[in-house]
Amino acid sequence: MTDMDKAIEEAKADMMPFESWERLAGESSLAFAAFCVFRDLGAERSIRMAVDTAETDGAVRAKSYNGWRNWSTKFRWQERAADYDRHIEKLKQTELRKTIEAQGEKHREVTGKMLNVVSKKLDTMNPAYLSQGNLTEWVQTAIKAERDAAGLVTSGKSEPKQGQLSFVSDFEGL
C-alpha cells in the first residue's frame, strides 16, 4: 500500500462511520466470511459451533478450528460480535418504539371517536332516560381509554364502580 493509499484510507475512516463488525483492514475474505458465520450465530456462539456450521467434512473441521481460533484472536471476533449484537438490539428497540408509537396514535384516534360518539349521544338523548350509572360508565370508559392511549399514569386510586358517584352534585337537574 502506497503512502497515498494510506492517506486515502485514513481520510475515509475519519469521514465515514465504521462499524467494527465490517471487514477490517488486512482481514482476508476467508477470515471475514468465517467471522460472519461466527457473528450470525447469536449470543451462544463459539468458534467450535461456527466451524461445525461452516464445515461438513470432519477432517476439514479439525484443521479449520485452529485457523478460525487464530483469526478470532487476531481480528477480535468476540468484541466485534458483541458490537454487532448491540447494534441489532438497538435496531430492534427502534422498530419496537415505532410500533408502539403507531399503536398509540391509533388508540388515541379510536378513543377520540368514542368520546365524540358519547358526546353526540348525550346531546340527542332525553336526560330523563339517562341513568347516572350508565352516564358515569360511558365517561369513565372513554376517559380511561384516552388516558391509556396517551400513556398517562393513573394515581392508583380505585375508580368508582358503576352507580357509585363521588360527584353527584354535577348531575343534579339532569
OpenMM code with the backbone's topology and positions (N, CA, C; nanometers):
from openmm import Vec3, app, unit

residues = "MET THR ASP MET ASP LYS ALA ILE GLU GLU ALA LYS ALA ASP MET MET PRO PHE GLU SER TRP GLU ARG LEU ALA GLY GLU SER SER LEU ALA PHE ALA ALA PHE CYS VAL PHE ARG ASP LEU GLY ALA GLU ARG SER ILE ARG MET ALA VAL ASP THR ALA GLU THR ASP GLY ALA VAL ARG ALA LYS SER TYR ASN GLY TRP ARG ASN TRP SER THR LYS PHE ARG TRP GLN GLU ARG ALA ALA ASP TYR ASP ARG HIS ILE GLU LYS LEU LYS GLN THR GLU LEU ARG LYS THR ILE GLU ALA GLN GLY GLU LYS HIS ARG GLU VAL THR GLY LYS MET LEU ASN VAL VAL SER LYS LYS LEU ASP THR MET ASN PRO ALA TYR LEU SER GLN GLY ASN LEU THR GLU TRP VAL GLN THR ALA ILE LYS ALA GLU ARG ASP ALA ALA GLY LEU VAL THR SER GLY LYS SER GLU PRO LYS GLN GLY GLN LEU SER PHE VAL SER ASP PHE GLU GLY LEU".split()
positions = [
    Vec3(0.0853, -0.1181, 0.0000),
    Vec3(0.0000, 0.0000, 0.0000),
    Vec3(0.0893, 0.1235, 0.0000),
    Vec3(0.0629, 0.2131, -0.0941),
    Vec3(0.1435, 0.3351, -0.1038),
    Vec3(0.1027, 0.4348, 0.0035),
    Vec3(0.1861, 0.5376, 0.0183),
    Vec3(0.1538, 0.6430, 0.1158),
    Vec3(0.0231, 0.7123, 0.0788),
    Vec3(0.0005, 0.7276, -0.0505),
    Vec3(-0.1226, 0.7920, -0.0967),
    Vec3(-0.2434, 0.7062, -0.0604),
    Vec3(-0.2339, 0.5739, -0.0807),
    Vec3(-0.3421, 0.4823, -0.0446),
    Vec3(-0.3712, 0.4880, 0.1053),
    Vec3(-0.2641, 0.4930, 0.1850),
    Vec3(-0.2796, 0.5019, 0.3301),
    Vec3(-0.3525, 0.6307, 0.3680),
    Vec3(-0.3139, 0.7393, 0.3066),
    Vec3(-0.3758, 0.8686, 0.3360),
    Vec3(-0.5236, 0.8674, 0.2997),
    Vec3(-0.5546, 0.8053, 0.1865),
    Vec3(-0.6942, 0.7955, 0.1436),
    Vec3(-0.7733, 0.7109, 0.2431),
    Vec3(-0.7193, 0.5976, 0.2844),
    Vec3(-0.7865, 0.5106, 0.3809),
    Vec3(-0.8092, 0.5827, 0.5138),
    Vec3(-0.7088, 0.6578, 0.5594),
    Vec3(-0.7222, 0.7316, 0.6850),
    Vec3(-0.8283, 0.8408, 0.6730),
    Vec3(-0.8309, 0.9089, 0.5593),
    Vec3(-0.9310, 1.0140, 0.5389),
    Vec3(-1.0712, 0.9537, 0.5350),
    Vec3(-1.0848, 0.8401, 0.4684),
    Vec3(-1.2152, 0.7717, 0.4643),
    Vec3(-1.2600, 0.7342, 0.6046),
    Vec3(-1.1677, 0.6803, 0.6831),
    Vec3(-1.2003, 0.6373, 0.8189),
    Vec3(-1.2459, 0.7551, 0.9041),
    Vec3(-1.1844, 0.8718, 0.8819),
    Vec3(-1.2236, 0.9908, 0.9575),
    Vec3(-1.3592, 1.0438, 0.9145),
    Vec3(-1.3907, 1.0325, 0.7861),
    Vec3(-1.5127, 1.0912, 0.7317),
    Vec3(-1.6327, 0.9979, 0.7408),
    Vec3(-1.6120, 0.8700, 0.7300),
    Vec3(-1.7221, 0.7750, 0.7229),
    Vec3(-1.7267, 0.6914, 0.8503),
    Vec3(-1.8445, 0.6692, 0.9025),
    Vec3(-1.8528, 0.5839, 1.0215),
    Vec3(-1.8134, 0.4410, 0.9867),
    Vec3(-1.7449, 0.3769, 1.0776),
    Vec3(-1.7030, 0.2388, 1.0551),
    Vec3(-1.7582, 0.1541, 1.1677),
    Vec3(-1.8196, 0.0479, 1.1350),
    Vec3(-1.8731, -0.0444, 1.2333),
    Vec3(-1.7734, -0.1585, 1.2490),
    Vec3(-1.7439, -0.1946, 1.3716),
    Vec3(-1.6390, -0.2935, 1.3978),
    Vec3(-1.6664, -0.4291, 1.3339),
    Vec3(-1.7921, -0.4585, 1.3062),
    Vec3(-1.8244, -0.5897, 1.2500),
    Vec3(-1.8073, -0.5928, 1.0982),
    Vec3(-1.7715, -0.4810, 1.0394),
    Vec3(-1.7404, -0.4800, 0.8961),
    Vec3(-1.6004, -0.5369, 0.8767),
    Vec3(-1.5666, -0.5657, 0.7534),
    Vec3(-1.4364, -0.6248, 0.7235),
    Vec3(-1.3262, -0.5282, 0.7623),
    Vec3(-1.2281, -0.5785, 0.8358),
    Vec3(-1.1169, -0.4968, 0.8833),
    Vec3(-1.0054, -0.4914, 0.7797),
    Vec3(-0.9265, -0.3880, 0.7874),
    Vec3(-0.8083, -0.3774, 0.7012),
    Vec3(-0.7177, -0.4960, 0.7328),
    Vec3(-0.6722, -0.5640, 0.6305),
    Vec3(-0.5836, -0.6777, 0.6486),
    Vec3(-0.6557, -0.8093, 0.6734),
    Vec3(-0.7875, -0.8060, 0.6861),
    Vec3(-0.8648, -0.9284, 0.7083),
    Vec3(-0.8995, -0.9887, 0.5717),
    Vec3(-0.8562, -1.1112, 0.5489),
    Vec3(-0.8831, -1.1750, 0.4196),
    Vec3(-1.0325, -1.2010, 0.4043),
    Vec3(-1.0727, -1.2258, 0.2804),
    Vec3(-1.2139, -1.2554, 0.2572),
    Vec3(-1.2544, -1.3850, 0.3273),
    Vec3(-1.1643, -1.4821, 0.3350),
    Vec3(-1.1946, -1.6069, 0.4054),
    Vec3(-1.2100, -1.5830, 0.5555),
    Vec3(-1.1212, -1.5039, 0.6117),
    Vec3(-1.1298, -1.4735, 0.7554),
    Vec3(-1.2581, -1.3957, 0.7847),
    Vec3(-1.2937, -1.3026, 0.6976),
    Vec3(-1.4156, -1.2251, 0.7199),
    Vec3(-1.5397, -1.3125, 0.7048),
    Vec3(-1.5390, -1.4017, 0.6058),
    Vec3(-1.6524, -1.4936, 0.5881),
    Vec3(-1.6672, -1.5824, 0.7118),
    Vec3(-1.5556, -1.6271, 0.7666),
    Vec3(-1.5597, -1.7081, 0.8881),
    Vec3(-1.6159, -1.6251, 1.0044),
    Vec3(-1.5721, -1.5003, 1.0147),
    Vec3(-1.6251, -1.4127, 1.1206),
    Vec3(-1.7763, -1.3963, 1.1049),
    Vec3(-1.8233, -1.3800, 0.9818),
    Vec3(-1.9671, -1.3620, 0.9591),
    Vec3(-2.0459, -1.4838, 1.0068),
    Vec3(-1.9924, -1.6036, 0.9835),
    Vec3(-2.0582, -1.7240, 1.0325),
    Vec3(-2.0638, -1.7181, 1.1853),
    Vec3(-1.9510, -1.6853, 1.2468),
    Vec3(-1.9423, -1.6748, 1.3925),
    Vec3(-2.0388, -1.5676, 1.4450),
    Vec3(-2.0363, -1.4504, 1.3858),
    Vec3(-2.1192, -1.3362, 1.4276),
    Vec3(-2.2685, -1.3694, 1.4220),
    Vec3(-2.3085, -1.4385, 1.3180),
    Vec3(-2.4508, -1.4639, 1.2948),
    Vec3(-2.5090, -1.5763, 1.3802),
    Vec3(-2.4269, -1.6404, 1.4613),
    Vec3(-2.4769, -1.7490, 1.5456),
    Vec3(-2.5485, -1.6987, 1.6705),
    Vec3(-2.5366, -1.5733, 1.7029),
    Vec3(-2.6083, -1.5187, 1.8179),
    Vec3(-2.5292, -1.5281, 1.9468),
    Vec3(-2.5961, -1.4989, 2.0562),
    Vec3(-2.5309, -1.4837, 2.1863),
    Vec3(-2.4604, -1.6102, 2.2343),
    Vec3(-2.5057, -1.7258, 2.1960),
    Vec3(-2.4460, -1.8521, 2.2415),
    Vec3(-2.3364, -1.9016, 2.1474),
    Vec3(-2.2844, -1.8140, 2.0659),
    Vec3(-2.1854, -1.8523, 1.9647),
    Vec3(-2.0554, -1.9013, 2.0267),
    Vec3(-1.9854, -1.9825, 1.9492),
    Vec3(-1.8499, -2.0255, 1.9849),
    Vec3(-1.7771, -2.0545, 1.8544),
    Vec3(-1.6467, -2.0590, 1.8632),
    Vec3(-1.5686, -2.0903, 1.7425),
    Vec3(-1.5996, -2.2323, 1.6967),
    Vec3(-1.6099, -2.3245, 1.7912),
    Vec3(-1.6412, -2.4635, 1.7562),
    Vec3(-1.7758, -2.4704, 1.6832),
    Vec3(-1.8752, -2.4016, 1.7345),
    Vec3(-2.0081, -2.4026, 1.6725),
    Vec3(-2.0012, -2.3422, 1.5318),
    Vec3(-1.9236, -2.2358, 1.5158),
    Vec3(-1.9116, -2.1702, 1.3852),
    Vec3(-1.8439, -2.2629, 1.2848),
    Vec3(-1.7361, -2.3281, 1.3267),
    Vec3(-1.6663, -2.4215, 1.2373),
    Vec3(-1.7584, -2.5362, 1.1991),
    Vec3(-1.8307, -2.5894, 1.2974),
    Vec3(-1.9226, -2.7012, 1.2695),
    Vec3(-2.0336, -2.6584, 1.1736),
    Vec3(-2.0760, -2.5342, 1.1825),
    Vec3(-2.1800, -2.4832, 1.0936),
    Vec3(-2.1280, -2.4698, 0.9508),
    Vec3(-2.0035, -2.4257, 0.9378),
    Vec3(-1.9483, -2.3955, 0.8049),
    Vec3(-1.8872, -2.5162, 0.7354),
    Vec3(-1.8320, -2.6082, 0.8105),
    Vec3(-1.7587, -2.7200, 0.7519),
    Vec3(-1.8346, -2.8512, 0.7750),
    Vec3(-1.8533, -2.9285, 0.6678),
    Vec3(-1.9235, -3.0565, 0.6812),
    Vec3(-1.8270, -3.1735, 0.6961),
    Vec3(-1.7095, -3.1605, 0.6445),
    Vec3(-1.6097, -3.2683, 0.6486),
    Vec3(-1.5347, -3.2617, 0.7824),
    Vec3(-1.5336, -3.3721, 0.8570),
    Vec3(-1.4700, -3.3768, 0.9883),
    Vec3(-1.3223, -3.3412, 0.9848),
    Vec3(-1.2495, -3.3888, 0.8837),
    Vec3(-1.1066, -3.3600, 0.8739),
    Vec3(-1.0845, -3.2111, 0.8491),
    Vec3(-1.1678, -3.1530, 0.7654),
    Vec3(-1.1573, -3.0095, 0.7366),
    Vec3(-1.1911, -2.9298, 0.8623),
    Vec3(-1.2913, -2.9764, 0.9374),
    Vec3(-1.3296, -2.9064, 1.0614),
    Vec3(-1.2124, -2.9009, 1.1580),
    Vec3(-1.1427, -3.0110, 1.1731),
    Vec3(-1.0300, -3.0160, 1.2666),
    Vec3(-0.9220, -2.9171, 1.2269),
    Vec3(-0.8927, -2.9106, 1.0984),
    Vec3(-0.7914, -2.8156, 1.0508),
    Vec3(-0.8427, -2.6720, 1.0611),
    Vec3(-0.9679, -2.6539, 1.0298),
    Vec3(-1.0254, -2.5195, 1.0291),
    Vec3(-1.0296, -2.4585, 1.1681),
    Vec3(-1.0531, -2.5407, 1.2689),
    Vec3(-1.0712, -2.4882, 1.4040),
    Vec3(-0.9515, -2.4038, 1.4471),
    Vec3(-0.8310, -2.4535, 1.4262),
    Vec3(-0.7117, -2.3778, 1.4664),
    Vec3(-0.7002, -2.2467, 1.3899),
    Vec3(-0.7277, -2.2532, 1.2605),
    Vec3(-0.7210, -2.1307, 1.1794),
    Vec3(-0.8256, -2.0295, 1.2236),
    Vec3(-0.9461, -2.0755, 1.2491),
    Vec3(-1.0532, -1.9854, 1.2930),
    Vec3(-1.0220, -1.9263, 1.4297),
    Vec3(-0.9651, -2.0100, 1.5179),
    Vec3(-0.9292, -1.9616, 1.6513),
    Vec3(-0.8234, -1.8514, 1.6402),
    Vec3(-0.7270, -1.8692, 1.5510),
    Vec3(-0.6242, -1.7660, 1.5307),
    Vec3(-0.6865, -1.6382, 1.4748),
    Vec3(-0.7728, -1.6525, 1.3747),
    Vec3(-0.8415, -1.5348, 1.3200),
    Vec3(-0.9247, -1.4650, 1.4284),
    Vec3(-0.9887, -1.5457, 1.5112),
    Vec3(-1.0722, -1.4901, 1.6167),
    Vec3(-0.9917, -1.3985, 1.7083),
    Vec3(-0.8733, -1.4423, 1.7442),
    Vec3(-0.7872, -1.3610, 1.8308),
    Vec3(-0.7341, -1.2395, 1.7554),
    Vec3(-0.6809, -1.2646, 1.6379),
    Vec3(-0.6185, -1.1575, 1.5594),
    Vec3(-0.7176, -1.0477, 1.5221),
    Vec3(-0.8419, -1.0861, 1.4892),
    Vec3(-0.9403, -0.9884, 1.4410),
    Vec3(-1.0520, -0.9597, 1.5433),
    Vec3(-1.0282, -0.9959, 1.6690),
    Vec3(-1.1163, -0.9574, 1.7811),
    Vec3(-1.2632, -0.9959, 1.7577),
    Vec3(-1.2871, -1.1190, 1.7237),
    Vec3(-1.4219, -1.1642, 1.6910),
    Vec3(-1.5203, -1.1440, 1.8061),
    Vec3(-1.4796, -1.1769, 1.9282),
    Vec3(-1.5720, -1.1639, 2.0415),
    Vec3(-1.6192, -1.0190, 2.0560),
    Vec3(-1.5280, -0.9270, 2.0526),
    Vec3(-1.5606, -0.7842, 2.0666),
    Vec3(-1.6488, -0.7362, 1.9514),
    Vec3(-1.6122, -0.7740, 1.8314),
    Vec3(-1.6879, -0.7302, 1.7138),
    Vec3(-1.8285, -0.7904, 1.7120),
    Vec3(-1.8383, -0.9176, 1.7509),
    Vec3(-1.9702, -0.9824, 1.7553),
    Vec3(-2.0577, -0.9164, 1.8629),
    Vec3(-1.9977, -0.8806, 1.9756),
    Vec3(-2.0736, -0.8125, 2.0815),
    Vec3(-2.1219, -0.6755, 2.0322),
    Vec3(-2.0356, -0.6037, 1.9588),
    Vec3(-2.0766, -0.4754, 1.8998),
    Vec3(-2.1938, -0.4955, 1.8045),
    Vec3(-2.1854, -0.6003, 1.7241),
    Vec3(-2.2922, -0.6312, 1.6294),
    Vec3(-2.4223, -0.6625, 1.7025),
    Vec3(-2.4126, -0.7430, 1.8092),
    Vec3(-2.5317, -0.7764, 1.8879),
    Vec3(-2.5972, -0.6504, 1.9437),
    Vec3(-2.5162, -0.5578, 1.9967),
    Vec3(-2.5706, -0.4313, 2.0498),
    Vec3(-2.6376, -0.3507, 1.9389),
    Vec3(-2.5753, -0.3488, 1.8226),
    Vec3(-2.6317, -0.2764, 1.7083),
    Vec3(-2.7685, -0.3347, 1.6693),
    Vec3(-2.7764, -0.4654, 1.6597),
    Vec3(-2.9027, -0.5320, 1.6240),
    Vec3(-3.0077, -0.5039, 1.7298),
    Vec3(-2.9701, -0.5071, 1.8565),
    Vec3(-3.0651, -0.4800, 1.9643),
    Vec3(-3.1167, -0.3361, 1.9553),
    Vec3(-3.0298, -0.2414, 1.9219),
    Vec3(-3.0738, -0.1021, 1.9050),
    Vec3(-3.1737, -0.0910, 1.7900),
    Vec3(-3.1461, -0.1612, 1.6803),
    Vec3(-3.2394, -0.1596, 1.5677),
    Vec3(-3.3752, -0.2157, 1.6082),
    Vec3(-3.3730, -0.3255, 1.6836),
    Vec3(-3.4985, -0.3856, 1.7296),
    Vec3(-3.5742, -0.2893, 1.8202),
    Vec3(-3.5029, -0.2228, 1.9098),
    Vec3(-3.5669, -0.1284, 2.0012),
    Vec3(-3.6255, -0.0102, 1.9254),
    Vec3(-3.5554, 0.0375, 1.8249),
    Vec3(-3.6062, 0.1475, 1.7427),
    Vec3(-3.7335, 0.1055, 1.6716),
    Vec3(-3.7336, -0.0140, 1.6168),
    Vec3(-3.8523, -0.0656, 1.5465),
    Vec3(-3.9684, -0.0847, 1.6432),
    Vec3(-3.9390, -0.1361, 1.7615),
    Vec3(-4.0430, -0.1548, 1.8628),
    Vec3(-4.1023, -0.0206, 1.9044),
    Vec3(-4.0162, 0.0786, 1.9228),
    Vec3(-4.0636, 0.2121, 1.9606),
    Vec3(-4.1549, 0.2693, 1.8525),
    Vec3(-4.1189, 0.2511, 1.7270),
    Vec3(-4.2039, 0.2984, 1.6166),
    Vec3(-4.3400, 0.2285, 1.6192),
    Vec3(-4.3391, 0.0978, 1.6454),
    Vec3(-4.4641, 0.0217, 1.6516),
    Vec3(-4.5512, 0.0712, 1.7659),
    Vec3(-4.4909, 0.0915, 1.8810),
    Vec3(-4.5661, 0.1394, 1.9975),
    Vec3(-4.6239, 0.2780, 1.9707),
    Vec3(-4.5454, 0.3647, 1.9095),
    Vec3(-4.5950, 0.4991, 1.8773),
    Vec3(-4.7109, 0.4934, 1.7785),
    Vec3(-4.7004, 0.4067, 1.6786),
    Vec3(-4.8089, 0.3926, 1.5813),
    Vec3(-4.9345, 0.3378, 1.6486),
    Vec3(-4.9177, 0.2403, 1.7370),
    Vec3(-5.0331, 0.1864, 1.8088),
    Vec3(-5.0959, 0.2936, 1.8968),
    Vec3(-5.0126, 0.3720, 1.9636),
    Vec3(-5.0636, 0.4801, 2.0481),
    Vec3(-5.1446, 0.5798, 1.9677),
    Vec3(-5.0958, 0.6129, 1.8503),
    Vec3(-5.1685, 0.7065, 1.7637),
    Vec3(-5.3042, 0.6486, 1.7237),
    Vec3(-5.3050, 0.5210, 1.6884),
    Vec3(-5.4301, 0.4547, 1.6512),
    Vec3(-5.5263, 0.4519, 1.7703),
    Vec3(-5.4748, 0.4197, 1.8876),
    Vec3(-5.5594, 0.4163, 2.0073),
    Vec3(-5.6172, 0.5544, 2.0382),
    Vec3(-5.5346, 0.6584, 2.0261),
    Vec3(-5.5849, 0.7945, 2.0507),
    Vec3(-5.6947, 0.8311, 1.9508),
    Vec3(-5.6771, 0.7878, 1.8272),
    Vec3(-5.7790, 0.8144, 1.7245),
    Vec3(-5.9115, 0.7456, 1.7603),
    Vec3(-5.9022, 0.6197, 1.8006),
    Vec3(-6.0227, 0.5437, 1.8351),
    Vec3(-6.0905, 0.6023, 1.9587),
    Vec3(-6.0131, 0.6331, 2.0623),
    Vec3(-6.0760, 0.6868, 2.1834),
    Vec3(-6.1337, 0.8252, 2.1605),
    Vec3(-6.0711, 0.9020, 2.0720),
    Vec3(-6.1299, 1.0315, 2.0363),
    Vec3(-6.2666, 1.0128, 1.9722),
    Vec3(-6.2768, 0.9138, 1.8848),
    Vec3(-6.4057, 0.8825, 1.8222),
    Vec3(-6.5073, 0.8376, 1.9269),
    Vec3(-6.4595, 0.7571, 2.0232),
    Vec3(-6.5505, 0.7125, 2.1297),
    Vec3(-6.6073, 0.8315, 2.2058),
    Vec3(-6.5211, 0.9240, 2.2411),
    Vec3(-6.5683, 1.0409, 2.3154),
    Vec3(-6.6647, 1.1236, 2.2315),
    Vec3(-6.6396, 1.1351, 2.1023),
    Vec3(-6.7314, 1.2088, 2.0146),
    Vec3(-6.8676, 1.1408, 2.0075),
    Vec3(-6.8686, 1.0082, 1.9977),
    Vec3(-6.9946, 0.9340, 1.9923),
    Vec3(-7.0725, 0.9552, 2.1224),
    Vec3(-7.0027, 0.9446, 2.2351),
    Vec3(-7.0697, 0.9652, 2.3643),
    Vec3(-7.1256, 1.1066, 2.3712),
    Vec3(-7.0472, 1.2025, 2.3279),
    Vec3(-7.0920, 1.3417, 2.3325),
    Vec3(-7.2160, 1.3623, 2.2452),
    Vec3(-7.2135, 1.3092, 2.1244),
    Vec3(-7.3297, 1.3222, 2.0353),
    Vec3(-7.4511, 1.2502, 2.0933),
    Vec3(-7.4286, 1.1332, 2.1477),
    Vec3(-7.5383, 1.0565, 2.2066),
    Vec3(-7.5991, 1.1336, 2.3234),
    Vec3(-7.5164, 1.1930, 2.4036),
    Vec3(-7.5655, 1.2709, 2.5171),
    Vec3(-7.6473, 1.3915, 2.4703),
    Vec3(-7.6058, 1.4519, 2.3603),
    Vec3(-7.6784, 1.5681, 2.3077),
    Vec3(-7.8171, 1.5305, 2.2558),
    Vec3(-7.8314, 1.4090, 2.2053),
    Vec3(-7.9587, 1.3696, 2.1447),
    Vec3(-8.0513, 1.2950, 2.2407),
    Vec3(-8.0000, 1.2523, 2.3522),
    Vec3(-8.0816, 1.1730, 2.4445),
    Vec3(-8.1645, 1.2633, 2.5354),
    Vec3(-8.2761, 1.2114, 2.5711),
    Vec3(-8.3602, 1.2791, 2.6690),
    Vec3(-8.2986, 1.2536, 2.8065),
    Vec3(-8.2556, 1.3578, 2.8775),
    Vec3(-8.1902, 1.3398, 3.0074),
    Vec3(-8.2719, 1.2569, 3.1054),
    Vec3(-8.4014, 1.2564, 3.0893),
    Vec3(-8.4851, 1.1804, 3.1814),
    Vec3(-8.4600, 1.0302, 3.1679),
    Vec3(-8.4112, 0.9855, 3.0521),
    Vec3(-8.3867, 0.8433, 3.0293),
    Vec3(-8.2446, 0.7995, 3.0663),
    Vec3(-8.1618, 0.8953, 3.1020),
    Vec3(-8.0238, 0.8617, 3.1371),
    Vec3(-8.0156, 0.8216, 3.2835),
    Vec3(-7.9511, 0.7111, 3.3068),
    Vec3(-7.9236, 0.6769, 3.4468),
    Vec3(-7.7839, 0.7289, 3.4776),
    Vec3(-7.7646, 0.7667, 3.5998),
    Vec3(-7.6328, 0.8172, 3.6385),
    Vec3(-7.5265, 0.7088, 3.6203),
    Vec3(-7.5627, 0.5861, 3.6454),
    Vec3(-7.4678, 0.4757, 3.6308),
    Vec3(-7.4194, 0.4603, 3.4875),
    Vec3(-7.5137, 0.4636, 3.3912),
    Vec3(-7.4749, 0.4495, 3.2508),
    Vec3(-7.3885, 0.5655, 3.2062),
    Vec3(-7.4292, 0.6848, 3.2416),
    Vec3(-7.3552, 0.8040, 3.2026),
    Vec3(-7.2142, 0.7996, 3.2601),
    Vec3(-7.2054, 0.7669, 3.3862),
    Vec3(-7.0751, 0.7593, 3.4527),
    Vec3(-6.9871, 0.6529, 3.3873),
    Vec3(-7.0448, 0.5381, 3.3589),
    Vec3(-6.9690, 0.4302, 3.2971),
    Vec3(-6.9156, 0.4714, 3.1602),
    Vec3(-6.9967, 0.5368, 3.0800),
    Vec3(-6.9528, 0.5828, 2.9482),
    Vec3(-6.8356, 0.6792, 2.9611),
    Vec3(-6.8525, 0.7774, 3.0455),
    Vec3(-6.7488, 0.8793, 3.0605),
    Vec3(-6.6200, 0.8167, 3.1130),
    Vec3(-6.6311, 0.7332, 3.2159),
    Vec3(-6.5120, 0.6707, 3.2722),
    Vec3(-6.4408, 0.5816, 3.1708),
    Vec3(-6.5175, 0.5071, 3.0956),
    Vec3(-6.4582, 0.4183, 2.9956),
    Vec3(-6.3830, 0.4994, 2.8897),
    Vec3(-6.4456, 0.6045, 2.8403),
    Vec3(-6.3826, 0.6859, 2.7369),
    Vec3(-6.2586, 0.7569, 2.7911),
    Vec3(-6.2680, 0.8129, 2.9105),
    Vec3(-6.1533, 0.8847, 2.9679),
    Vec3(-6.0393, 0.7875, 2.9975),
    Vec3(-6.0708, 0.6717, 3.0527),
    Vec3(-5.9661, 0.5737, 3.0822),
    Vec3(-5.8971, 0.5286, 2.9535),
    Vec3(-5.9750, 0.5011, 2.8506),
    Vec3(-5.9162, 0.4586, 2.7228),
    Vec3(-5.8286, 0.5692, 2.6657),
    Vec3(-5.8738, 0.6924, 2.6757),
    Vec3(-5.7962, 0.8046, 2.6232),
    Vec3(-5.6655, 0.8210, 2.7018),
    Vec3(-5.6728, 0.8102, 2.8335),
    Vec3(-5.5524, 0.8213, 2.9166),
    Vec3(-5.4553, 0.7068, 2.8873),
    Vec3(-5.5088, 0.5854, 2.8749),
    Vec3(-5.4238, 0.4708, 2.8440),
    Vec3(-5.3530, 0.4896, 2.7101),
    Vec3(-5.4273, 0.5375, 2.6112),
    Vec3(-5.3692, 0.5586, 2.4780),
    Vec3(-5.2634, 0.6671, 2.4807),
    Vec3(-5.2800, 0.7652, 2.5686),
    Vec3(-5.1831, 0.8742, 2.5789),
    Vec3(-5.0652, 0.8373, 2.6672),
    Vec3(-5.0757, 0.7222, 2.7344),
    Vec3(-4.9670, 0.6786, 2.8206),
    Vec3(-4.9649, 0.7481, 2.9552),
    Vec3(-5.0769, 0.8076, 2.9946),
    Vec3(-5.0830, 0.8764, 3.1228),
    Vec3(-5.1005, 0.7750, 3.2344),
    Vec3(-5.0260, 0.7923, 3.3390),
    Vec3(-5.0325, 0.7013, 3.4524),
    Vec3(-5.1395, 0.7494, 3.5483),
    Vec3(-5.2208, 0.6564, 3.5922),
    Vec3(-5.3233, 0.6926, 3.6903),
    Vec3(-5.2621, 0.6860, 3.8288),
    Vec3(-5.3249, 0.7520, 3.9232),
    Vec3(-5.2692, 0.7641, 4.0577),
    Vec3(-5.2759, 0.6353, 4.1377),
    Vec3(-5.3411, 0.5353, 4.0867),
    Vec3(-5.3530, 0.4099, 4.1597),
    Vec3(-5.4744, 0.4072, 4.2495),
    Vec3(-5.5496, 0.5174, 4.2536),
    Vec3(-5.6725, 0.5195, 4.3335),
    Vec3(-5.7732, 0.4269, 4.2680),
    Vec3(-5.8547, 0.3650, 4.3495),
    Vec3(-5.9579, 0.2793, 4.2914),
    Vec3(-6.0650, 0.3669, 4.2285),
    Vec3(-6.1080, 0.3271, 4.1123),
    Vec3(-6.2086, 0.4040, 4.0406),
    Vec3(-6.3467, 0.3661, 4.0909),
    Vec3(-6.4397, 0.4617, 4.0918),
    Vec3(-6.5747, 0.4294, 4.1369),
    Vec3(-6.6367, 0.3223, 4.0480),
    Vec3(-6.7099, 0.2341, 4.1078),
    Vec3(-6.7806, 0.1307, 4.0322),
    Vec3(-6.9115, 0.1894, 3.9820),
    Vec3(-6.9716, 0.1171, 3.8886),
    Vec3(-7.0980, 0.1634, 3.8323),
    Vec3(-7.1969, 0.1936, 3.9445),
    Vec3(-7.2592, 0.3101, 3.9360),
    Vec3(-7.3584, 0.3502, 4.0348),
    Vec3(-7.2992, 0.4252, 4.1527),
    Vec3(-7.1664, 0.4236, 4.1678),
    Vec3(-7.1029, 0.4977, 4.2750),
    Vec3(-7.0519, 0.6290, 4.2185),
    Vec3(-7.1086, 0.7378, 4.2619),
    Vec3(-7.0672, 0.8681, 4.2128),
    Vec3(-7.0072, 0.9490, 4.3265),
    Vec3(-6.8934, 1.0060, 4.3000),
    Vec3(-6.8334, 1.0927, 4.4001),
    Vec3(-6.8608, 1.2379, 4.3654),
    Vec3(-6.9272, 1.2620, 4.2542),
    Vec3(-6.9580, 1.3981, 4.2096),
    Vec3(-7.1059, 1.4085, 4.1706),
    Vec3(-7.1905, 1.3602, 4.2575),
    Vec3(-7.3338, 1.3548, 4.2315),
    Vec3(-7.3904, 1.4927, 4.2038),
    Vec3(-7.3395, 1.5944, 4.2716),
    Vec3(-7.3949, 1.7289, 4.2542),
    Vec3(-7.3797, 1.7784, 4.1109),
    Vec3(-7.2784, 1.7278, 4.0381),
    Vec3(-7.2608, 1.7697, 3.8986),
    Vec3(-7.3747, 1.7233, 3.8092),
    Vec3(-7.4491, 1.6215, 3.8528),
    Vec3(-7.5559, 1.5671, 3.7696),
    Vec3(-7.6949, 1.6072, 3.8164),
    Vec3(-7.7013, 1.6922, 3.9161),
    Vec3(-7.8317, 1.7351, 3.9644),
    Vec3(-7.9052, 1.8103, 3.8548),
    Vec3(-8.0312, 1.7842, 3.8402),
    Vec3(-8.1124, 1.8519, 3.7411),
    Vec3(-8.1179, 1.7852, 3.6068),
    Vec3(-8.0454, 1.6779, 3.5911),
    Vec3(-8.0494, 1.6063, 3.4624),
    Vec3(-8.1786, 1.5314, 3.4487),
] * unit.nanometer
topology = app.Topology()
chain = topology.addChain("A")
for resn in residues:
    res = topology.addResidue(resn, chain)
    for name in ("N", "CA", "C"):
        topology.addAtom(name, app.Element.getBySymbol(name[0]), res)
